[in-house]
Amino acid sequence: MTQLDLYYKPSCPFCKKVMQVIEQMHLDIEMHDISKDHNDRETLLKVGGKGQVPCLFIDGRPMYESSHIIDYLQTNKNL
């Protein structure tokens, strides 16, 4: 089973697009609000290498860009 973690900020319009797709698809993805949790922000910087959101970690590997994330989620519907 693939481990998915989304790092986001509620104020980010690109994050909102990704979160809408996650909700519409009823996906169970671990959510990490970097504006509220300092440890999540640190993990994003340490593991991902930059503070850009949205960032979807797929089994620990970062994927940036909302359009890439949405394409991945829609292509891999059986997550």
C-alpha positions as CSV (number, residue, x, y, z in Angstrom):
1,M,0.0,0.0,0.0
2,T,1.3,3.4,-1.0
3,Q,1.9,5.9,1.8
4,L,0.6,9.4,0.9
5,D,1.2,12.6,2.9
6,L,0.2,16.0,1.7
7,Y,2.0,19.1,3.0
8,Y,-0.1,22.2,2.5
9,K,-1.1,25.7,3.7
10,P,-4.8,26.5,3.9
11,S,-4.3,29.9,2.3
12,C,-2.6,28.5,-0.8
13,P,-4.9,28.4,-3.8
14,F,-2.9,25.5,-5.4
15,C,-3.2,23.5,-2.2
16,K,-7.0,24.1,-2.2
17,K,-7.2,22.7,-5.7
18,V,-5.4,19.5,-4.7
19,M,-7.5,19.2,-1.5
20,Q,-10.7,19.5,-3.5
21,V,-9.6,16.6,-5.7
22,I,-8.7,14.5,-2.6
23,E,-12.1,15.2,-1.1
24,Q,-14.0,14.5,-4.3
25,M,-12.1,11.2,-4.7
26,H,-12.6,10.3,-1.0
27,L,-8.9,9.5,-0.6
28,D,-7.4,8.8,2.8
29,I,-4.3,10.9,2.7
30,E,-2.4,12.1,5.8
31,M,-2.6,15.9,5.8
32,H,0.2,18.2,7.2
33,D,-0.6,21.9,7.6
34,I,2.8,23.6,7.7
35,S,1.3,26.9,8.8
36,K,0.2,25.3,12.1
37,D,2.9,22.6,12.8
38,H,6.5,23.6,13.0
39,N,7.6,20.0,12.8
40,D,5.7,19.4,9.6
41,R,7.4,22.5,8.0
42,E,10.8,21.2,9.2
43,T,10.1,17.7,7.7
44,L,9.0,19.3,4.4
45,L,12.3,21.3,4.2
46,K,14.5,18.4,5.4
47,V,13.0,15.6,3.3
48,G,11.7,17.6,0.3
49,G,14.5,20.1,0.2
50,K,12.3,23.2,-0.1
51,G,9.3,24.7,1.5
52,Q,7.0,24.7,-1.5
53,V,3.4,23.6,-1.2
54,P,1.5,21.7,-2.1
55,C,3.9,18.8,-1.8
56,L,2.7,15.2,-1.9
57,F,5.1,12.6,-0.5
58,I,4.6,9.3,-2.2
59,D,6.3,6.6,-0.1
60,G,8.6,9.4,1.2
61,R,9.4,10.9,-2.2
62,P,8.2,14.5,-2.8
63,M,6.0,15.5,-5.7
64,Y,5.5,19.3,-6.2
65,E,3.2,21.2,-8.5
66,S,-0.6,20.9,-8.0
67,S,-1.2,19.8,-11.6
68,H,1.3,16.9,-11.3
69,I,-0.2,15.9,-8.0
70,I,-3.8,16.0,-9.4
71,D,-2.7,14.0,-12.4
72,Y,-1.0,11.4,-10.2
73,L,-4.1,11.0,-8.0
74,Q,-6.5,10.7,-10.9
75,T,-4.2,8.2,-12.7
76,N,-3.7,6.1,-9.6
77,K,-7.4,5.9,-8.5
78,N,-6.9,2.8,-6.4
79,L,-4.8,4.4,-3.8
